[in-house]
Amino acid sequence: MSKDISKPEQLITEHIDIWTSAILAKSTSGRGSSKKYELYGITKLRELILELAVYGKLIPQDPTDEPAAVLLERIAVEKSQLVKDKKIKKQKALPSLEEAGVEQNTLPQGWTWAFMPQVIAHDDYAIKRGPFGSALKKAYFVNSGYKVYEQQHAINDDFSRGEYYIDETKFNELKAFEVKPYDLIISCSGTVGKVAIAPPNMERGVINQALLKIALNNNALINEYFKILFPAFFMRTDTLSDLKGTAQKNMVSVDTLRKEPFPYPPLAEQRRIVAKVDELMLLCDQLEQQTEASIDAHATLVEVLLSTLTDSADADELAQNWARIAEHFDSLFTTEQSIDALKQTVLQLAVMGKLVSQSSDDEPASVLLEKIAEEKEQLIQEKKIKPRKALPPIEDEERLFDLPLGWEWCRLDDICDGITSGSTPPKSSFIDDTGIPYLKVYNIRNQKIDFEYQPQFIEEGYHSSSLKRSQLCPGDVIMNIVGPPLGKIAIIPDTYPEWNCNQAIVMFRPFISNLNKFIYTYLVSGMFLDKIALIGTAGQDNISVTKSRSILLPTPPLAEQHRIVAKVDELMAICDQLKEKLKQSQETQVQLTDALVDRALG
């Protein structure tokens, strides 16, 4: 006998720490866990409540209820008489419980196994999949008349949406597909299994091919209970479970649904279950709101505290502000978002000159820039590089912040040789795996080169004869100039001695090679994006090569650059360790939540 849970509220209150702290260990496109994953525990709790409901474990059974089997027998007699009176057609024979692979003694007292044909309305069209697409082509749509109900009405549980109509002639032709007040509609493709109840004030109309409509005999099965039953039982059966969350698969046939047995409670218990589920879902809503408020408050707190770091006047004031935050480190950086925010703050501090102290012994950046200018002029005279059109002088409004002593603003064009984008080789130049590695934007992942992801190679001959702008060397800094998202940055590794790239990537090759890591750090910070003018159409912003040349770089003394990069590497490693510990903690919490669910269902 299945155990009863007379006070299911205990499922929430006794284990609230597990429900609220269970966070699904999954990131979203590298941007950190979204709220739906942070609320994993509450999502699992909702699923548990529904599953307990449809297996008779949510509330105790009442021995005075009319047994479900008795009710089905009475309904069967009614249908038999209607068939005899030729008011409805005779139904196909149902499989036996043995044939369906279920046993009666697995259900609570008063319950039985039932099939959909036993509980639908006394109507030949009580369960009906929408018409074939050819029966409802756009050519049949008119401005007003009878509404065509679509997936969106079931998915959003909103019958006021939509603007497709058919005329009376077409409606009469499709009368078998009419959906009436209090009928159920179910989404059947893409987002499968969403259930909505047609309201009494709905417009008269028909379903389209992406919906299933069911008219229940509410003296046998109430609509509100079916809304619990379908996602919690039918969508978890072997027949339908592989449809959940897929984009292409479609609902199984109506005939298959007819043969799927389901646990069927007495009518009175159905009503009590619906009332209890509503009560517990309200508790879940409250818990979710509290958790979301806590998540938002935590994110705001982290943002405010991290801003005190970036607002620090210098490294000394930063050290004082950091000490205050360090006292609460373990309680502040407990989500992927907060750790990513910390990483971003570290980068901003680094390129603003606040992460490490300045040293009066360092050679000023102005001297470094003069040396680079002299070297560039010498290379032009020797005709090793071509002179480039001068960019406009740096205006005050371009400067993002005040620089520390010894730093200078310059444009990347001032310190890099040939800032150019790549090109696309002819298809005949691509070979299997023995040529020059060819990069596209998708190979820049997590701010580094991931050439194991969809690698492509081109012939050595084409690489040698191709435009110089496409040729890359280890140590070059590259950036995608076609988005979204913009700001994917990487340094070419020494995995291969030569590389090539397409036109969606721009290359920065500093005249002094050990400038590349600081350039990379600044570009990864993304601060330049606020000041750069974009080109392109909405949804696919681009940065021109000229604008890439014009990017302003806050340039520290070379010795300080090395200290900054070392400190950034050190702090990023700590952040990565935090993320790994968080991931392990999240996985543990998920396991605890799943174990709690298993125990409740056991």
C-alpha positions in Angstrom: 0.0 0.0 0.0 1.3 3.4 -0.9 2.1 5.5 2.1 -0.1 8.6 2.9 1.3 12.0 3.6 -1.3 13.7 5.8 0.6 17.0 6.1 2.4 17.6 2.8 3.3 21.1 3.9 6.1 19.3 5.8 7.7 18.5 2.4 8.4 22.2 2.2 8.9 23.3 5.8 11.0 20.4 7.1 13.5 20.6 4.2 13.4 24.3 3.3 17.2 24.6 3.4 17.5 21.9 0.7 14.8 23.2 -1.5 16.0 26.8 -1.5 19.7 26.0 -1.8 19.5 23.4 -4.5 21.0 25.0 -7.6 21.3 23.2 -10.8 25.0 23.1 -11.7 24.7 24.4 -15.3 25.8 27.6 -17.0 24.0 29.4 -19.8 26.3 30.2 -22.7 29.1 31.2 -20.3 27.0 33.9 -18.7 26.4 32.1 -15.4 23.4 30.2 -14.0 20.1 31.8 -14.7 17.4 32.2 -12.0 15.5 29.1 -13.3 18.6 27.0 -12.4 19.1 28.8 -9.1 15.5 27.9 -8.2 16.0 24.2 -9.1 15.0 23.1 -5.6 11.6 24.8 -5.9 11.1 23.4 -9.4 11.8 19.9 -8.1 9.4 20.6 -5.2 6.6 21.5 -7.6 7.3 18.3 -9.6 7.2 16.3 -6.5 3.9 17.7 -5.3 2.3 16.8 -8.7 3.8 13.4 -8.8 2.6 12.6 -5.2 -0.8 13.9 -6.3 -1.3 11.5 -9.2 -0.1 8.5 -7.4 -2.4 9.0 -4.4 0.3 9.9 -1.9 -0.5 13.6 -1.4 -3.6 13.3 0.8 -5.0 10.3 2.7 -7.8 8.3 1.1 -11.4 8.5 2.5 -13.0 5.1 2.8 -16.4 6.7 2.4 -15.6 7.8 -1.2 -17.3 5.9 -4.0 -14.6 3.7 -5.4 -13.3 4.8 -8.8 -14.0 1.4 -10.3 -17.7 1.6 -9.4 -18.0 5.0 -11.0 -16.4 3.7 -14.2 -18.8 0.7 -14.3 -21.8 3.1 -14.0 -20.4 5.3 -16.8 -19.8 2.2 -19.0 -23.5 1.3 -18.6 -24.5 4.9 -19.6 -22.3 4.7 -22.7 -23.6 1.3 -23.7 -27.1 2.6 -23.6 -26.2 5.6 -25.8 -24.6 3.3 -28.3 -27.7 1.2 -28.3 -29.8 4.3 -28.9 -27.4 5.2 -31.7 -26.5 8.5 -30.1 -22.8 7.8 -30.1 -20.6 5.3 -32.0 -19.4 2.1 -30.4 -15.8 2.5 -29.1 -12.9 0.2 -29.9 -12.2 -2.4 -27.3 -9.8 -1.3 -24.6 -6.7 -3.4 -23.7 -6.8 -5.3 -20.5 -4.6 -4.1 -17.6 -2.4 -7.2 -18.1 -1.9 -6.2 -21.7 -1.2 -2.6 -20.6 1.4 -3.9 -18.2 -0.1 -2.5 -15.0 -1.3 -4.1 -11.8 -4.3 -3.0 -9.8 -2.7 -3.6 -6.4 -0.1 -0.9 -7.1 -2.7 1.9 -6.4 -4.2 3.3 -3.2 -7.5 2.1 -1.8 -10.4 3.3 -3.9 -8.3 4.0 -7.0 -8.2 2.0 -10.2 -6.4 2.1 -13.6 -8.4 3.8 -16.3 -8.2 4.7 -20.0 -9.1 8.0 -21.6 -12.1 6.6 -23.6 -13.7 5.7 -20.2 -13.6 9.3 -18.9 -14.2 11.5 -22.0 -17.6 13.1 -22.8 -20.3 11.2 -24.5 -19.4 12.6 -27.9 -17.9 11.0 -31.0 -15.5 14.0 -31.2 -14.6 14.2 -27.5 -10.9 13.5 -28.2 -9.6 14.9 -31.5 -6.3 15.9 -33.0 -6.3 19.0 -35.2 -6.9 18.7 -38.9 -4.1 18.1 -41.4 -2.3 21.3 -42.5 -3.8 21.2 -46.0 -7.3 21.5 -44.4 -6.3 24.9 -42.8 -4.1 26.6 -45.2 -3.6 30.4 -44.9 -5.6 30.9 -48.1 -8.7 30.0 -46.0 -8.2 32.7 -43.4 -10.5 35.7 -43.3 -10.6 38.9 -41.2 -13.4 37.7 -38.9 -15.6 34.8 -38.3 -14.7 31.6 -36.5 -11.4 31.6 -34.6 -8.5 29.2 -35.3 -6.9 28.2 -32.0 -3.2 27.5 -32.1 -0.3 26.2 -29.9 0.1 29.6 -28.4 -3.3 29.4 -26.7 -2.3 26.2 -24.9 1.2 27.2 -24.1 0.2 30.6 -22.7 -3.2 29.5 -21.4 -4.7 32.5 -23.0 -7.6 32.2 -25.5 -7.7 35.9 -26.3 -4.5 35.7 -28.4 -4.4 35.1 -32.1 -5.9 36.7 -35.2 -6.7 33.8 -37.6 -10.3 33.2 -38.6 -12.2 31.1 -41.0 -15.7 31.7 -42.5 -18.8 29.7 -41.7 -18.5 27.4 -44.7 -15.0 26.3 -43.6 -16.1 26.1 -40.0 -19.0 23.7 -40.9 -16.5 21.6 -42.9 -14.2 21.3 -39.8 -17.0 21.0 -37.2 -15.4 17.8 -35.8 -12.5 20.0 -34.6 -14.6 22.6 -32.8 -13.4 23.5 -29.4 -16.1 24.5 -26.9 -16.1 26.1 -23.4 -14.5 23.9 -20.8 -12.8 21.7 -23.4 -9.1 21.0 -22.9 -6.5 21.8 -25.5 -3.0 20.4 -25.5 0.0 21.5 -27.4 1.3 18.8 -29.7 4.6 19.9 -31.4 7.7 21.6 -30.2 6.6 22.5 -26.7 4.6 19.4 -26.2 2.1 18.7 -23.3 0.9 22.2 -22.3 -2.7 22.0 -21.2 -5.3 24.8 -21.1 -9.0 24.9 -20.3 -11.2 26.7 -22.7 -13.0 29.6 -20.9 -16.8 30.1 -21.0 -16.4 33.5 -22.9 -14.2 32.1 -25.6 -14.8 32.9 -29.3 -16.3 30.0 -31.2 -13.7 28.2 -33.3 -11.7 25.2 -34.2 -8.2 23.8 -33.3 -5.4 23.7 -35.8 -3.1 20.8 -36.6 -0.7 21.6 -33.6 -3.4 21.0 -30.9 -5.3 18.1 -29.4 -8.7 18.8 -27.9 -10.3 16.7 -25.2 -13.9 17.0 -23.8 -14.0 15.2 -20.5 -17.0 13.8 -18.8 -16.7 15.9 -15.7 -18.8 13.5 -13.8 -15.8 11.1 -14.2 -12.7 13.3 -14.4 -12.6 17.0 -13.6 -10.7 19.4 -15.8 -8.5 20.8 -13.0 -7.4 17.3 -12.1 -6.5 16.5 -15.7 -4.3 19.6 -15.8 -2.3 18.0 -12.9 -2.5 14.5 -14.4 -1.3 15.2 -17.9 2.1 16.7 -17.1 2.7 14.7 -14.0 1.7 11.3 -15.3 1.2 11.1 -19.1 4.2 13.3 -20.0 6.4 11.0 -17.7 5.3 7.7 -19.2 7.6 5.8 -21.5 5.3 6.7 -24.4 5.6 10.5 -24.0 8.6 11.3 -21.8 11.0 11.6 -24.7 8.9 14.4 -26.2 9.5 16.7 -23.3 11.8 19.6 -24.0 12.4 18.7 -27.7 11.9 21.1 -30.5 10.9 18.8 -33.4 9.0 15.8 -32.0 5.2 15.6 -32.0 2.6 14.3 -29.7 1.8 10.6 -30.1 -1.3 9.6 -32.0 -4.8 9.7 -30.4 -5.0 6.0 -30.7 -1.8 5.6 -28.6 -3.2 7.9 -26.0 -6.4 5.9 -25.8 -4.4 2.8 -24.9 -2.3 4.5 -22.2 -3.6 3.5 -18.7 -3.5 6.1 -15.9 -4.1 5.9 -12.1 -7.6 7.1 -11.5 -8.9 8.3 -8.1 -12.5 8.6 -6.9 -14.2 11.8 -8.0 -14.4 13.3 -4.5 -10.7 12.7 -4.0 -9.9 14.4 -7.3 -11.5 17.6 -5.9 -9.5 17.3 -2.6 -6.3 16.7 -4.5 -6.9 19.8 -6.7 -7.5 21.9 -3.6 -4.4 20.6 -1.9 -2.2 21.1 -5.0 -3.5 24.7 -5.2 -2.6 25.3 -1.6 0.9 23.8 -1.9 1.6 25.6 -5.2 0.7 28.9 -3.4 3.3 28.0 -0.8 5.8 27.3 -3.6 5.0 30.7 -5.2 5.7 32.4 -1.9 8.9 30.5 -1.4 9.9 31.3 -5.0 9.2 35.0 -4.5 11.3 35.0 -1.3 14.1 33.1 -3.0 14.1 35.4 -6.0 14.1 38.5 -3.7 17.0 37.0 -1.9 18.8 36.3 -5.2 18.2 39.9 -6.4 19.2 41.3 -3.1 22.4 39.3 -3.1 23.2 40.4 -6.7 22.6 44.1 -5.7 24.8 43.8 -2.7 27.6 42.2 -4.7 27.3 45.0 -7.3 27.4 47.8 -4.7 30.3 46.3 -2.8 32.3 45.7 -6.0 31.7 49.2 -7.1 33.5 50.4 -4.0 36.5 48.7 -5.4 36.4 50.3 -8.9 35.7 53.6 -7.2 38.8 53.4 -5.2 41.2 56.3 -5.8 44.4 54.2 -5.9 45.8 50.8 -5.0 46.1 51.8 -1.3 42.4 52.7 -1.0 41.6 49.6 -3.0 43.4 47.5 -0.4 41.3 49.0 2.4 38.1 48.4 0.5 39.1 44.9 -0.4 39.9 44.0 3.2 36.3 44.9 4.2 34.9 42.7 1.4 37.3 39.9 2.2 35.8 39.5 5.7 32.5 38.3 4.0 34.1 36.6 0.9 32.4 33.2 1.5 29.0 34.7 1.8 29.3 37.1 -1.1 30.6 35.0 -3.9 28.3 32.1 -3.8 26.8 32.2 -7.3 28.2 32.1 -10.8 26.9 35.6 -11.4 28.7 37.0 -8.4 32.0 35.2 -9.3 31.7 36.5 -12.9 31.1 40.0 -11.5 34.2 39.6 -9.4 36.2 38.7 -12.5 34.9 41.7 -14.3 35.8 43.9 -11.4 39.3 42.5 -11.3 39.7 43.3 -15.0 38.4 46.9 -14.6 40.7 47.5 -11.7 43.6 46.1 -13.6 43.2 48.4 -16.7 42.4 51.4 -14.5 45.7 51.1 -12.7 44.2 50.2 -9.3 45.1 46.6 -9.0 48.8 47.0 -8.3 50.8 49.9 -6.9 52.7 52.2 -9.2 56.5 52.4 -8.9 58.6 55.5 -9.5 61.4 53.2 -10.7 59.3 52.2 -13.7 60.1 53.7 -17.1 57.0 55.9 -17.9 54.7 54.7 -20.7 55.5 57.9 -22.6 59.0 56.7 -23.1 57.8 53.3 -24.3 55.4 54.9 -26.8 58.2 57.1 -28.2 60.4 54.0 -28.7 57.6 52.2 -30.5 57.0 55.3 -32.7 60.7 55.5 -33.6 60.7 51.7 -34.5 57.6 52.1 -36.6 59.1 55.0 -38.5 62.3 53.1 -39.1 60.3 50.1 -40.5 58.4 52.4 -42.8 61.6 53.9 -44.1 63.0 50.4 -44.7 59.7 49.6 -46.5 59.1 46.7 -44.3 55.6 48.1 -43.4 53.4 50.5 -45.2 52.5 54.0 -43.8 48.9 54.2 -42.7 46.5 57.0 -42.8 46.9 58.9 -39.5 44.0 58.7 -37.1 42.6 61.8 -35.4 44.2 63.0 -32.1 42.7 61.7 -28.9 40.0 64.0 -27.6 39.2 64.5 -23.9 35.7 63.0 -24.2 37.2 59.7 -25.5 39.1 59.1 -22.3 37.2 56.6 -20.1 38.9 57.6 -16.8 41.8 59.4 -15.3 45.1 57.6 -15.6 47.7 57.0 -12.8 51.1 58.7 -12.9 53.3 57.2 -15.5 50.4 56.0 -17.8 49.5 57.3 -21.2 46.5 57.0 -23.5 47.3 55.7 -27.0 45.4 54.1 -29.9 46.0 50.5 -30.7 47.1 51.6 -34.1 50.0 53.4 -32.5 51.5 50.3 -31.0 50.3 47.5 -33.4 51.4 46.5 -36.9 48.7 46.1 -39.5 45.4 45.9 -37.6 43.4 44.1 -40.2 40.6 41.6 -40.6 40.9 38.2 -42.3 39.3 36.9 -45.5 37.4 33.8 -46.8 39.4 31.3 -48.9 37.7 29.5 -51.8 36.1 26.2 -50.9 38.8 24.4 -52.9 41.4 25.6 -50.4 40.0 23.7 -47.5 41.5 20.3 -46.6 41.1 17.8 -43.9 43.7 18.1 -41.2 47.3 18.6 -42.5 47.2 22.3 -43.5 47.0 25.7 -41.8 44.4 26.0 -39.0 41.7 28.4 -40.1 39.8 30.3 -37.4 36.2 31.5 -37.4 34.4 33.4 -34.6 33.0 30.2 -33.1 36.6 29.1 -32.4 36.9 31.9 -29.8 35.3 30.4 -26.7 35.6 31.6 -23.1 38.1 34.2 -24.2 40.6 31.8 -25.7 41.1 29.7 -28.8 39.2 26.4 -28.9 40.3 24.9 -32.1 39.0 21.5 -31.1 35.5 22.9 -31.7 34.7 22.5 -35.4 38.3 22.7 -36.7 39.0 23.7 -40.3 42.3 23.7 -42.3 43.4 25.4 -45.5 46.2 24.5 -47.9 49.7 25.8 -47.2 49.9 27.1 -50.7 46.8 29.3 -50.3 47.9 30.5 -46.9 51.3 31.6 -48.3 49.8 33.4 -51.2 46.7 34.8 -49.4 46.3 38.3 -48.1 48.8 39.1 -45.4 45.9 40.4 -43.3 44.6 36.8 -43.0 47.9 35.4 -41.6 48.2 35.0 -37.9 51.1 34.1 -35.6 51.3 32.9 -32.0 51.0 35.8 -29.7 48.6 37.8 -31.9 45.6 39.2 -30.1 42.3 38.6 -32.0 38.8 39.9 -31.6 35.5 39.2 -33.3 34.2 42.3 -35.1 30.8 40.7 -36.0 28.2 40.0 -33.3 26.4 39.3 -31.3 28.1 39.0 -29.0 31.0 41.4 -29.6 34.1 41.4 -27.4 35.2 37.7 -27.8 39.0 38.0 -27.4 41.8 35.5 -27.6 45.6 35.2 -27.9 46.8 32.9 -30.7 48.5 30.0 -29.0 51.7 28.3 -30.2 49.9 25.0 -31.0 50.6 25.7 -34.6 53.4 28.0 -36.0 51.0 29.7 -38.4 47.2 30.4 -38.5 44.7 32.0 -40.8 41.3 33.6 -40.1 38.1 34.9 -41.8 36.9 38.5 -42.1 34.8 38.4 -38.9 38.1 38.5 -36.9 40.5 41.4 -36.5 44.1 41.0 -35.5 46.3 43.1 -33.2 50.1 42.4 -33.4 52.0 44.8 -31.1 55.5 46.0 -32.2 56.7 44.9 -28.8 55.6 41.3 -28.4 55.2 41.4 -24.6 52.5 44.1 -24.8 50.0 41.5 -26.1 48.9 40.2 -22.7 48.0 43.7 -21.4 46.2 44.5 -24.7 44.3 41.2 -24.2 43.4 42.1 -20.6 42.1 45.5 -21.6 40.0 44.1 -24.5 38.6 41.3 -22.4 37.4 43.9 -19.8 35.1 45.2 -22.6 35.3 48.8 -21.4 36.2 50.0 -24.9 32.8 48.8 -26.2 31.0 51.7 -24.4 32.9 54.2 -26.6 33.1 52.5 -29.9 30.6 53.3 -32.7 29.1 50.2 -34.2 28.0 49.6 -37.8 25.7 47.0 -39.3 22.1 46.1 -39.0 20.1 45.5 -35.8 20.7 42.1 -34.4 24.2 41.9 -36.0 26.3 44.8 -34.9 29.8 45.1 -36.4 33.0 47.0 -35.5 34.8 48.3 -38.5 38.5 47.7 -38.9 39.1 51.5 -38.8 37.2 51.7 -35.4 39.3 48.7 -34.2 42.5 50.7 -35.1 41.0 53.7 -33.1 40.4 51.8 -29.9 42.0 53.7 -27.0 44.4 51.8 -24.7 45.2 53.0 -21.2 48.9 52.2 -21.3 51.0 51.5 -18.2 54.7 51.3 -17.9 55.9 48.0 -19.4 57.1 46.7 -16.0 53.8 47.6 -14.4 52.0 45.8 -17.3 53.8 42.6 -16.3 52.8 43.0 -12.6 49.2 43.7 -13.6 49.0 40.6 -15.9 50.6 38.4 -13.1 48.1 39.7 -10.5 45.1 39.2 -12.9 46.3 35.6 -13.6 46.5 35.0 -9.9 43.1 36.4 -9.1 41.4 34.7 -12.1 42.8 31.4 -10.9 41.2 32.0 -7.5 37.9 32.8 -9.2 38.1 29.6 -11.2 38.7 27.7 -7.9 35.6 29.4 -6.4 33.6 28.3 -9.4 34.8 24.7 -9.2 33.9 24.6 -5.4 30.5 26.1 -6.3 29.9 23.5 -8.9 30.7 20.7 -6.5 28.4 22.3 -3.9 25.6 22.7 -6.5 25.9 19.1 -7.5 25.7 18.0 -3.9 22.6 20.1 -3.4 21.0 18.6 -6.5 21.8 15.1 -5.3 20.2 16.0 -1.9 17.1 17.4 -3.5 16.8 14.3 -5.8 17.3 12.0 -2.8 14.6 13.8 -0.9 12.2 13.5 -3.9 13.0 9.7 -4.1 12.4 9.3 -0.4 9.1 11.1 -0.5 8.0 8.9 -3.4 9.3 5.7 -1.9 
